[in-house]
């Protein structure tokens, strides 16, 4: 969790932290006010990991996207996790450079040079195109538990695919 030097961010503190990734903070605030989502630059304040919602559901053994994102957020210590309902992608914000390469082609690291539509901090859950999985308790998600969850999801997905293949040949 956060150390005494990095207390749990309130909505205002999280907003200030995210705005460090904005090319123009005033524009980002306007975008959050009018669209609920602002375009921020990865690799400045945070990196992001893009994961298909279906994989998050398998990794967390959840039956729906909202529950899957909440389980993922909890497993990552309450870090910033949000879902884009249109593209059906979940995004996990990590510290810059903290992501280790992963062998799952559907999981993508978004570092320097990538732009990401990030929902407004404090936006009510499941309101708008993109929404937070829950309250944000820390500024960045740790990578190790994310790797563990993704490995588990990969194993489960492999078993499901193997079972389906065996069923087809039977």
C-alpha positions, -999 to +999 in steps of 0.1 A: +000+000+000+010+036+003+037+046+027+032+073+053+050+096+027+025+086+000-009+087+016-041+075-001-049+100-028-082+118-025-099+128-058-081+162-059-047+147-053-053+120-079-064+146-103-032+166-098-011+135-102-029+125-135-026+161-148+012+157-146+007+135-177-013+160-196+002+180-225-021+209-215-036+205-180-063+231-188-074+211-219-075+179-198-097+195-172-120+207-199-121+172-215-130+157-181-157+183-176-173+178-210-165+142-220-156+125-187-124+113-203-091+132-210-063+123-233-031+118-212+004+109-222+018+076-209+055+075-198+055+108-179+037+101-147+026+065-153+026+037-178-004+016-186-011-020-193-040-028-216-058-061-210-089-074-228-118-076-205-123-113-214-088-121-202-094-101-170-126-122-164-107-154-169-078-144-147-101-133-119-127-161-123-154-134-124-186-137-143-189-101-156-166-072-165-175-050-135-168-077-110-136-087-128-122-052-127-131-049-090-113-082-082-083-070-103-082-036-085-084-054-051-056-078-061-035-048-071-039-031-037-065-006-048-044+009-075-058+028-105-077+004-128-103+014-153-124-001-181-134+012-214-169-002-220-168+004-258-135-013-266-139-038-237-103-032-225-092-028-189-063-005-182-039-008-152-018+023-144+017+013-132+048+033-123+069+044-153+092+016-164+079-009-138+063-033-163+082-064-172+077-080-206+050-106-207+044-135-231+007-128-237+002-111-270-032-097-261-016-078-232+000-045-242+023-022-224+017+015-231+048+036-222+064+067-236+048+078-268+013+064-261-018+084-254-046+071-232-081+083-226-084+084-188-117+088-170-122+118-146-112+110-111-142+107-089-165+099-118-192+076-105-187+040-112-199+027-145-210+061-157-197+070-192-176+052-217-147+046-193-150+042-156-128+034-126-131-001-111-134+015-077-119+041-054-082+046-060-061+039-029-027+044-044-010+062-073+002+032-093-004-006-093+024-029-085+035-051-114+043-084-096+007-092-086-005-082-120+020-107-136+007-134-112-029-127-122-021-127-159-002-159-157-031-175-139-054-162-166-032-175-193-032-210-177-070-209-173-075-197-209-052-224-222-072-251-203-105-237-217-091-237-252-077-273-248-111-285-234-129-269-263-105-285-288-109-319-271-146-315-273-145-307-310-124-338-318-146-361-296 
